């Protein structure tokens, strides 16, 4: 027994204390460790991209969302236009889903200045794109602020848009959500129909069509007509799908859903619906190993990078679909079970990679440090069992797959080999990483390993929640040592995967960056940083 544990600490600053002389730049995280203050704008982007509606290891969702509200409120008071730009950035397929941008949109509308009100009005149609978004926005608005003048103005505009056919599609596809129906909103906003097509559409919403017109009133109302026709001719479901081009959300409540109906729907199914219904289509026999034409269509849709981008399909959605599909129905909300088709799994593996954005190999040497500590095992999407660690592993792997020179290791209080390489599938990489979730968090161990091994990396990437607390050295100080002993020009990138206002980046270090997590463009951005293109 000796006192080395105590004497060792006297000449060092543990992560549970701020760096001497830098106290004003640092804040204490929920883990007890001291890190640099990320500031409101970095915090805002994290909340928008990651969301706060799911509890993390260190904080409940209510506490996180209270932080979200405060940071949006402070940011709106500082620069409402910049807040609007951040909301648009996240809403355009970069956030896990559109809920956090919609929530922030309501908070923006509550800003006290004319600039905030104007910014809200300008971005509203680009954030509230679907009927589902509209209902969700209404729900948050009702709870947080009520229906004032500016809310009624944008609501009226959304419901009286010039594209009547597009409006009819949204009103038919999403007839009610969040305790609201379209009848409710038309009465709430007192919308006056600007055209005859609008008038006929609103009449259908409020009163329905007791007497179905013998012919389709107009092209804009064609899908509504076929929906009403199907309600009266349920045995003609197949015809309604073909001629009316109805989606499964329109058909399922009123038609007879047999295998042929699903096949017809599948033939025209958009990318998002296809991704969500792979299990159901497999159970019904539409997707089978010997149904090669159908499997080819799945590949042509899900393995097309441009379709993924235009459909705003987030990589996390594809990861969820992959894990759910492989489970055969044991994960997720589905009550159905199925035997996974091997080719579908391969297609989803490829879709995960394509849903992220990468460039050509840079030729640089990458060291990926994936946080595998206990805090990273807390589920981000608990319904399918995806943890922060698994998502971090997938993001690190897609970055590695785009490169030739890399190492992927995991850190907690040690820096360990995970056995992951670019030859791994995402499924196998997730399994390897999820087996390692335990222990405290000390990001500095990655630098210590690189110093000991004299590993000359061009860029070191940390995939973490940034709650580093367990070590005797601050990561920024050990990075300084690495630059003195191994590579003075190494770049450090911290991809933060939790909505906390902390960062491991020293604000005085021009070669370190902090990126908000779950952005599909992160791997490409890392490559650009590695090659000095930004």
C-alpha positions as CSV (number, residue, x, y, z in Angstrom):
1,X,0.0,0.0,0.0
2,X,1.4,3.4,-1.0
3,X,0.3,7.0,-1.7
4,X,1.2,7.2,-5.4
5,X,-2.5,7.8,-6.2
6,X,-2.3,11.1,-4.2
7,X,1.2,12.4,-5.1
8,X,0.6,11.7,-8.8
9,X,-2.3,14.1,-8.9
10,X,-0.4,17.0,-7.3
11,X,1.4,18.1,-10.5
12,X,-1.5,17.4,-12.8
13,X,-5.0,18.8,-13.3
14,X,-7.6,16.0,-13.3
15,X,-10.7,16.4,-15.6
16,X,-12.8,16.9,-12.5
17,X,-11.2,20.3,-12.1
18,X,-10.9,23.2,-14.6
19,X,-7.6,23.9,-16.3
20,X,-5.8,26.6,-14.2
21,X,-6.1,30.0,-15.8
22,X,-8.9,28.8,-18.1
23,X,-11.7,28.6,-15.6
24,X,-13.8,31.4,-17.3
25,X,-13.8,29.4,-20.5
26,X,-14.9,26.1,-18.9
27,X,-18.1,24.7,-17.4
28,X,-18.8,21.6,-15.4
29,X,-20.6,18.8,-17.3
30,X,-23.3,16.6,-15.7
31,X,-20.7,13.9,-15.2
32,X,-18.6,16.1,-13.0
33,X,-15.9,16.7,-15.5
34,X,-14.8,20.2,-16.6
35,X,-14.9,21.0,-20.3
36,X,-14.9,24.1,-22.5
37,X,-18.2,26.0,-23.0
38,X,-19.5,25.2,-26.5
39,X,-21.6,28.4,-26.6
40,X,-25.2,28.9,-27.6
41,X,-24.8,28.5,-31.3
42,X,-23.0,25.1,-31.1
43,X,-25.6,24.1,-28.5
44,X,-28.5,25.2,-30.8
45,X,-27.2,23.1,-33.7
46,X,-26.8,20.0,-31.5
47,X,-30.3,20.3,-30.1
48,X,-31.7,20.7,-33.6
49,X,-29.7,17.8,-35.2
50,X,-29.9,15.4,-32.3
51,X,-33.1,16.4,-30.5
52,X,-33.9,16.4,-26.8
53,X,-37.0,14.3,-26.7
54,X,-35.0,11.2,-25.6
55,X,-33.3,11.0,-22.2
56,X,-29.5,10.5,-22.1
57,X,-27.4,8.8,-19.5
58,X,-26.8,12.0,-17.7
59,X,-30.0,13.9,-18.1
60,X,-33.7,13.3,-18.6
61,X,-35.6,14.5,-21.6
62,X,-37.4,17.3,-19.7
63,X,-34.2,18.7,-18.4
64,X,-32.6,18.5,-21.9
65,X,-35.6,20.2,-23.4
66,X,-35.6,23.0,-20.9
67,X,-32.0,23.6,-22.0
68,X,-33.2,23.6,-25.6
69,X,-35.9,26.2,-24.9
70,X,-33.4,28.4,-23.1
71,X,-30.8,28.3,-25.8
72,X,-33.3,29.0,-28.6
73,X,-34.8,31.8,-26.6
74,X,-31.4,33.4,-26.0
75,X,-30.3,32.8,-29.6
76,X,-33.5,34.4,-31.0
77,X,-32.9,37.5,-28.8
78,X,-29.3,37.7,-30.2
79,X,-29.9,37.0,-33.9
80,X,-33.3,35.7,-35.1
81,X,-32.2,35.3,-38.7
82,X,-29.3,33.1,-37.7
83,X,-31.7,30.9,-35.7
84,X,-34.0,30.6,-38.7
85,X,-31.0,29.6,-40.8
86,X,-30.1,26.9,-38.3
87,X,-33.6,25.6,-38.2
88,X,-33.7,25.3,-42.0
89,X,-30.3,23.6,-42.0
90,X,-31.5,20.9,-39.6
91,X,-34.9,20.5,-41.2
92,X,-33.4,19.8,-44.7
93,X,-32.7,16.1,-44.0
94,X,-29.9,16.7,-41.5
95,X,-31.8,16.2,-38.2
96,X,-32.8,12.7,-37.1
97,X,-36.4,13.8,-37.8
98,X,-38.2,17.1,-38.2
99,X,-39.6,17.3,-34.6
100,X,-36.8,19.4,-33.1
101,X,-36.8,22.0,-36.0
102,X,-40.6,22.2,-35.7
103,X,-40.4,22.8,-31.9
104,X,-37.7,25.5,-32.5
105,X,-39.9,27.0,-35.2
106,X,-42.6,27.6,-32.5
107,X,-40.1,29.2,-30.2
108,X,-38.9,31.4,-33.0
109,X,-42.5,32.6,-33.5
110,X,-42.5,33.6,-29.8
111,X,-39.6,36.0,-30.3
112,X,-40.3,39.6,-29.2
113,X,-38.8,41.4,-32.2
114,X,-40.2,42.1,-35.7
115,X,-37.1,40.3,-37.1
116,X,-38.1,37.1,-35.2
117,X,-41.7,37.3,-36.5
118,X,-40.5,37.9,-40.1
119,X,-37.9,35.1,-40.0
120,X,-40.6,32.7,-38.7
121,X,-42.9,33.6,-41.6
122,X,-40.2,33.3,-44.2
123,X,-39.0,29.8,-43.3
124,X,-42.4,28.3,-42.3
125,X,-43.3,26.7,-45.6
126,X,-39.8,25.1,-45.9
127,X,-40.0,23.6,-42.5
128,X,-43.7,22.6,-42.4
129,X,-43.7,20.6,-45.6
130,X,-46.3,17.9,-44.9
131,X,-49.7,17.5,-43.2
132,X,-47.9,15.5,-40.5
133,X,-45.5,18.4,-39.9
134,X,-48.5,20.8,-39.9
135,X,-50.3,18.9,-37.1
136,X,-47.2,18.6,-35.1
137,X,-46.5,22.3,-35.3
138,X,-50.1,23.0,-34.3
139,X,-49.7,20.8,-31.3
140,X,-46.6,22.6,-30.1
141,X,-48.1,25.9,-30.9
142,X,-51.3,25.2,-28.9
143,X,-49.2,24.2,-25.8
144,X,-46.5,26.8,-25.9
145,X,-48.1,30.0,-27.2
146,X,-51.7,29.8,-28.6
147,X,-53.0,31.0,-31.9
148,X,-52.2,34.6,-32.3
149,X,-52.2,36.8,-35.4
150,X,-48.9,35.5,-36.9
151,X,-49.9,31.9,-36.4
152,X,-53.3,32.4,-38.1
153,X,-51.5,34.1,-41.0
154,X,-49.1,31.3,-41.8
155,X,-51.8,28.7,-41.1
156,X,-54.1,30.3,-43.7
157,X,-51.3,30.6,-46.2
158,X,-50.4,26.9,-45.8
159,X,-54.1,25.8,-46.3
160,X,-54.7,28.1,-49.3
161,X,-51.6,27.4,-51.2
162,X,-51.7,27.7,-55.0
163,X,-50.8,24.0,-55.5
164,X,-54.3,22.5,-54.8
165,X,-53.3,19.1,-56.0
166,X,-50.4,19.0,-53.5
167,X,-52.6,20.3,-50.8
168,X,-55.3,17.7,-51.5
169,X,-52.6,15.0,-51.3
170,X,-51.5,16.2,-47.8
171,X,-55.1,16.5,-46.5
172,X,-56.0,13.1,-47.8
173,X,-52.8,11.3,-46.6
174,X,-52.8,12.9,-43.2
175,X,-56.4,13.3,-42.1
176,X,-55.7,13.7,-38.4
177,X,-52.7,13.8,-36.1
178,X,-52.1,15.0,-32.5
179,X,-55.8,15.4,-31.7
180,X,-56.3,17.7,-34.7
181,X,-58.3,17.0,-37.9
182,X,-58.4,19.1,-41.0
183,X,-61.9,20.0,-40.2
184,X,-60.6,21.5,-36.9
185,X,-57.9,23.6,-38.7
186,X,-60.1,25.0,-41.4
187,X,-62.5,26.2,-38.7
188,X,-59.6,27.4,-36.5
189,X,-58.0,29.5,-39.3
190,X,-61.3,30.6,-41.0
191,X,-59.7,29.9,-44.4
192,X,-61.6,31.4,-47.4
193,X,-61.1,29.2,-50.5
194,X,-59.3,31.2,-53.2
195,X,-60.4,28.9,-56.1
196,X,-63.3,26.5,-56.9
197,X,-60.9,23.6,-56.4
198,X,-60.1,24.9,-52.9
199,X,-63.8,25.3,-52.3
200,X,-64.6,21.7,-53.3
201,X,-61.6,20.4,-51.3
202,X,-62.7,22.2,-48.2
203,X,-66.3,21.1,-48.6
204,X,-65.0,17.5,-48.7
205,X,-62.9,18.1,-45.5
206,X,-65.8,19.5,-43.5
207,X,-68.8,17.7,-44.8
208,X,-67.5,14.8,-46.9
209,X,-69.2,13.8,-50.2
210,X,-72.6,12.3,-49.5
211,X,-73.2,12.1,-53.2
212,X,-70.1,11.1,-55.2
213,X,-69.8,13.1,-58.4
214,X,-70.2,10.8,-61.4
215,X,-66.9,12.1,-62.9
216,X,-63.7,13.4,-61.3
217,X,-64.3,17.1,-60.7
218,X,-60.7,18.1,-61.6
219,X,-57.2,16.8,-61.8
220,X,-56.4,18.5,-58.4
221,X,-59.2,16.4,-56.7
222,X,-58.6,13.1,-58.5
223,X,-57.1,11.3,-55.5
224,X,-59.9,12.5,-53.3
225,X,-62.5,11.3,-55.8
226,X,-60.9,7.8,-56.0
227,X,-60.7,7.6,-52.2
228,X,-64.4,8.3,-51.9
229,X,-65.1,5.9,-54.7
230,X,-63.1,3.2,-52.9
231,X,-65.2,3.7,-49.8
232,X,-68.2,2.8,-51.8
233,X,-66.5,-0.1,-53.8
234,X,-64.2,-1.8,-51.3
235,X,-64.1,-4.9,-53.6
236,X,-62.4,-2.7,-56.2
237,X,-59.3,-1.8,-54.2
238,X,-56.9,-2.9,-56.9
239,X,-58.6,-0.6,-59.5
240,X,-58.6,2.4,-57.1
241,X,-54.8,1.9,-56.4
242,X,-54.0,1.7,-60.1
243,X,-56.2,4.5,-61.5
244,X,-56.3,6.7,-58.5
245,X,-52.6,6.4,-57.6
246,X,-53.5,6.1,-54.0
247,X,-50.9,5.6,-51.3
248,X,-51.1,2.9,-48.6
249,X,-52.1,5.5,-46.0
250,X,-55.1,6.4,-48.2
251,X,-56.1,2.8,-49.1
252,X,-55.6,0.9,-45.9
253,X,-58.4,2.5,-43.8
254,X,-61.1,1.9,-46.5
255,X,-59.9,-0.8,-48.8
256,X,-59.3,-4.5,-48.7
257,X,-55.5,-5.1,-48.2
258,X,-54.5,-8.4,-49.8
259,X,-51.2,-9.4,-51.2
260,X,-52.0,-8.0,-54.7
261,X,-53.0,-4.7,-53.2
262,X,-49.7,-4.4,-51.4
263,X,-47.9,-5.4,-54.7
264,X,-49.6,-2.6,-56.5
265,X,-48.8,-0.2,-53.8
266,X,-45.2,-1.4,-53.8
267,X,-44.9,-0.7,-57.5
268,X,-45.3,3.0,-56.9
269,X,-44.2,3.2,-53.2
270,X,-42.1,6.3,-52.4
271,X,-38.7,5.8,-50.7
272,X,-39.8,6.7,-47.1
273,X,-42.8,4.4,-47.2
274,X,-40.7,1.6,-48.7
275,X,-38.1,1.9,-45.9
276,X,-40.8,1.7,-43.2
277,X,-42.7,-1.2,-44.8
278,X,-39.9,-3.7,-45.7
279,X,-40.9,-6.0,-42.9
280,X,-44.6,-6.0,-43.8
281,X,-43.9,-6.5,-47.4
282,X,-41.7,-9.5,-46.5
283,X,-44.3,-11.0,-44.3
284,X,-46.9,-10.7,-47.1
285,X,-44.6,-12.4,-49.6
286,X,-44.2,-9.4,-51.8
287,X,-40.5,-9.4,-50.9
288,X,-39.0,-12.9,-51.2
289,X,-35.7,-14.3,-52.4
290,X,-37.3,-15.5,-55.6
291,X,-39.2,-12.2,-56.3
292,X,-36.2,-10.8,-58.1
293,X,-38.0,-8.0,-59.9
294,X,-39.3,-6.6,-56.6
295,X,-35.9,-6.9,-55.0
296,X,-34.4,-5.1,-58.0
297,X,-36.9,-2.3,-57.4
298,X,-35.9,-2.0,-53.7
299,X,-32.2,-1.8,-54.8
300,X,-32.9,0.8,-57.4
301,X,-34.7,3.0,-54.8
302,X,-32.7,2.5,-51.6
303,X,-29.3,2.2,-53.3
304,X,-29.6,5.5,-55.1
305,X,-27.8,8.3,-53.3
306,X,-29.8,11.0,-55.1
307,X,-33.1,9.4,-54.2
308,X,-32.0,9.2,-50.6
309,X,-31.1,12.8,-50.6
310,X,-34.3,14.1,-52.2
311,X,-36.4,11.9,-49.9
312,X,-34.6,13.4,-46.9
313,X,-33.8,9.9,-45.7
314,X,-31.5,10.3,-42.7
315,X,-28.8,7.6,-42.1
316,X,-30.2,6.9,-38.7
317,X,-33.6,6.0,-40.4
318,X,-31.7,3.5,-42.5
319,X,-29.8,2.1,-39.5
320,X,-33.1,1.7,-37.7
321,X,-34.6,-0.1,-40.7
322,X,-31.6,-2.4,-40.9
323,X,-31.7,-3.4,-37.3
324,X,-35.5,-3.7,-37.2
325,X,-35.5,-5.8,-40.5
326,X,-32.8,-8.1,-39.3
327,X,-34.7,-8.7,-36.1
328,X,-37.6,-10.3,-38.0
329,X,-40.1,-8.1,-36.1
330,X,-38.6,-8.5,-32.6
331,X,-37.7,-4.9,-32.5
332,X,-39.7,-1.8,-33.2
333,X,-43.5,-1.2,-33.1
334,X,-44.5,-3.8,-35.6
335,X,-46.8,-6.6,-34.4
336,X,-45.7,-8.7,-37.4
337,X,-42.9,-11.2,-37.8
338,X,-41.0,-12.2,-40.9
339,X,-38.0,-14.1,-42.1
340,X,-35.4,-11.5,-43.3
341,X,-34.4,-11.8,-46.9
342,X,-30.6,-11.8,-47.3
343,X,-30.5,-9.4,-50.3
344,X,-32.7,-6.9,-48.5
345,X,-30.2,-6.8,-45.6
346,X,-27.4,-6.3,-48.2
347,X,-29.4,-3.4,-49.8
348,X,-29.9,-1.8,-46.4
349,X,-26.2,-2.1,-45.6
350,X,-25.3,-0.3,-48.8
351,X,-28.1,2.3,-48.2
352,X,-26.5,3.2,-44.8
353,X,-23.3,4.0,-46.5
354,X,-24.9,5.9,-49.4
355,X,-27.1,8.0,-47.0
356,X,-23.9,9.6,-45.6
357,X,-22.0,12.0,-47.8
358,X,-18.4,11.3,-48.6
359,X,-15.7,12.3,-51.1
360,X,-12.9,10.5,-52.8
361,X,-10.2,9.0,-50.5
362,X,-7.9,11.8,-49.2
363,X,-4.8,9.7,-48.6
364,X,-4.6,11.0,-45.1
365,X,-4.2,8.9,-42.0
366,X,-7.3,8.8,-39.7
367,X,-7.5,7.7,-36.1
368,X,-11.1,7.1,-35.0
369,X,-11.7,7.1,-31.3
370,X,-15.3,5.8,-30.5
371,X,-16.6,6.5,-27.1
372,X,-17.7,3.0,-25.7
373,X,-18.1,4.1,-22.1
374,X,-21.3,3.3,-20.2
375,X,-22.9,6.7,-20.9
376,X,-22.9,5.9,-24.6
377,X,-24.9,2.8,-24.2
378,X,-28.1,4.7,-23.3
379,X,-30.5,4.2,-26.1
380,X,-31.2,7.1,-28.5
381,X,-33.9,5.2,-30.3
382,X,-34.9,2.7,-27.7
383,X,-37.7,1.1,-29.7
384,X,-35.0,-0.4,-32.0
385,X,-32.2,-0.6,-29.5
386,X,-29.8,1.9,-31.2
387,X,-27.4,3.4,-28.8
388,X,-25.2,6.5,-29.1
389,X,-22.3,4.1,-29.3
390,X,-23.8,2.1,-32.2
391,X,-24.6,5.3,-34.1
392,X,-21.1,6.6,-33.5
393,X,-19.6,3.3,-34.7
394,X,-21.7,3.5,-37.9
395,X,-20.6,7.1,-38.6
396,X,-16.9,6.2,-37.9
397,X,-17.2,3.2,-40.1
398,X,-18.7,5.0,-43.1
399,X,-15.8,7.6,-42.8
400,X,-13.3,4.7,-42.7
401,X,-14.9,3.0,-45.7
402,X,-14.2,6.1,-47.7
403,X,-10.5,6.0,-46.8
404,X,-7.6,3.6,-47.0
405,X,-5.5,4.6,-44.0
406,X,-7.3,4.4,-40.7
407,X,-7.6,2.9,-37.3
408,X,-10.8,2.5,-35.3
409,X,-10.5,1.9,-31.6
410,X,-12.8,2.4,-28.6
411,X,-12.2,4.5,-25.5
412,X,-13.6,4.5,-22.0
413,X,-10.8,4.6,-19.3
414,X,-8.6,2.6,-21.7
415,X,-8.1,2.7,-25.5
416,X,-9.1,-0.7,-26.8
417,X,-9.1,-2.6,-30.0
418,X,-12.6,-3.1,-31.3
419,X,-11.7,-5.4,-34.2
420,X,-13.6,-3.1,-36.7
421,X,-12.3,-2.5,-40.2
422,X,-13.8,-1.2,-43.4
423,X,-14.5,-4.8,-44.5
424,X,-17.1,-5.0,-41.6
425,X,-20.7,-4.7,-42.4
426,X,-22.6,-2.1,-40.3
427,X,-24.4,-5.0,-38.6
428,X,-21.1,-6.6,-37.5
429,X,-19.6,-3.3,-36.5
430,X,-22.6,-2.5,-34.3
431,X,-22.3,-5.9,-32.6
432,X,-18.6,-5.4,-31.9
433,X,-19.1,-1.9,-30.4
434,X,-22.1,-2.7,-28.4
435,X,-20.2,-5.5,-26.6
436,X,-17.8,-2.9,-25.2
437,X,-20.2,-0.5,-23.4
438,X,-18.9,0.0,-19.8
439,X,-16.6,2.1,-17.7
440,X,-16.0,5.8,-17.2
441,X,-15.0,8.3,-19.9
442,X,-11.5,9.6,-20.5
443,X,-10.9,11.0,-24.0
444,X,-7.2,11.6,-23.3
445,X,-6.4,7.9,-23.4
446,X,-6.6,8.0,-27.2
447,X,-3.8,10.6,-27.4
448,X,-1.8,8.7,-24.8
449,X,-2.0,5.6,-26.9
450,X,-1.0,7.5,-30.0
451,X,2.0,9.0,-28.2
452,X,3.1,5.6,-26.9
453,X,2.7,3.9,-30.3
454,X,4.2,6.9,-32.1
455,X,1.1,6.7,-34.4
456,X,1.4,9.6,-36.8
457,X,-2.2,10.5,-37.6
458,X,-3.2,13.4,-39.8
459,X,-6.6,13.7,-38.2
460,X,-8.0,12.2,-35.0
461,X,-11.8,11.9,-34.8
462,X,-13.6,11.5,-31.5
463,X,-17.2,10.2,-31.6
464,X,-18.5,11.0,-28.1
465,X,-21.1,12.6,-25.9
466,X,-18.1,14.8,-24.7
467,X,-18.7,14.0,-21.0
468,X,-15.0,13.2,-20.3
469,X,-14.3,13.1,-16.6
470,X,-12.3,10.1,-15.5
471,X,-8.7,11.0,-16.3
472,X,-5.8,12.8,-14.7
473,X,-5.2,14.9,-17.8
474,X,-7.5,17.1,-19.8
475,X,-7.6,15.9,-23.5
476,X,-6.6,19.3,-24.8
477,X,-3.4,19.2,-22.7
478,X,-2.5,15.7,-23.9
479,X,-3.2,16.8,-27.5
480,X,-0.5,19.5,-27.0
481,X,1.9,16.8,-25.8
482,X,1.1,14.6,-28.9
483,X,1.8,17.5,-31.2
484,X,5.2,18.0,-29.5
485,X,6.2,14.4,-29.6
486,X,4.6,13.0,-32.7
487,X,2.9,15.3,-35.2
488,X,2.8,19.0,-34.7
489,X,0.2,19.5,-37.5
490,X,-2.4,16.9,-36.4
491,X,-6.0,18.0,-36.5
492,X,-8.6,16.9,-34.0
493,X,-12.3,16.7,-34.6
494,X,-14.8,16.0,-31.9
495,X,-18.2,14.8,-33.2
496,X,-20.6,15.4,-30.2
497,X,-23.5,13.0,-30.1
498,X,-25.5,14.5,-27.2
499,X,-27.3,17.9,-26.8
500,X,-25.0,19.3,-24.1
501,X,-23.3,22.7,-24.0
502,X,-19.9,21.3,-23.5
503,X,-17.0,20.7,-25.8
504,X,-13.5,19.1,-25.6
505,X,-12.2,21.6,-28.2
506,X,-9.9,24.2,-26.8
507,X,-11.3,27.5,-28.4
508,X,-7.7,28.7,-28.8
509,X,-6.7,25.7,-30.9
510,X,-7.0,26.5,-34.6
511,X,-6.5,22.8,-35.6
512,X,-9.5,21.5,-33.5
513,X,-13.2,21.4,-34.5
514,X,-16.4,20.4,-32.8
515,X,-19.2,19.1,-35.1
516,X,-22.8,18.5,-34.2
517,X,-23.7,14.8,-34.3
518,X,-25.9,12.7,-36.7
519,X,-25.5,15.1,-39.6
520,X,-25.2,13.0,-42.8
521,X,-22.6,15.4,-44.1
522,X,-20.2,14.9,-41.2
523,X,-18.0,12.3,-42.9
524,X,-17.5,14.5,-45.9
525,X,-16.8,17.5,-43.7
526,X,-14.1,15.5,-41.9
527,X,-12.5,14.7,-45.2
528,X,-12.5,18.3,-46.3
529,X,-10.9,19.3,-43.0
530,X,-8.3,16.7,-43.4
531,X,-7.3,18.1,-46.8
532,X,-7.5,21.8,-45.8
533,X,-10.4,22.5,-48.2
534,X,-12.3,24.4,-45.5
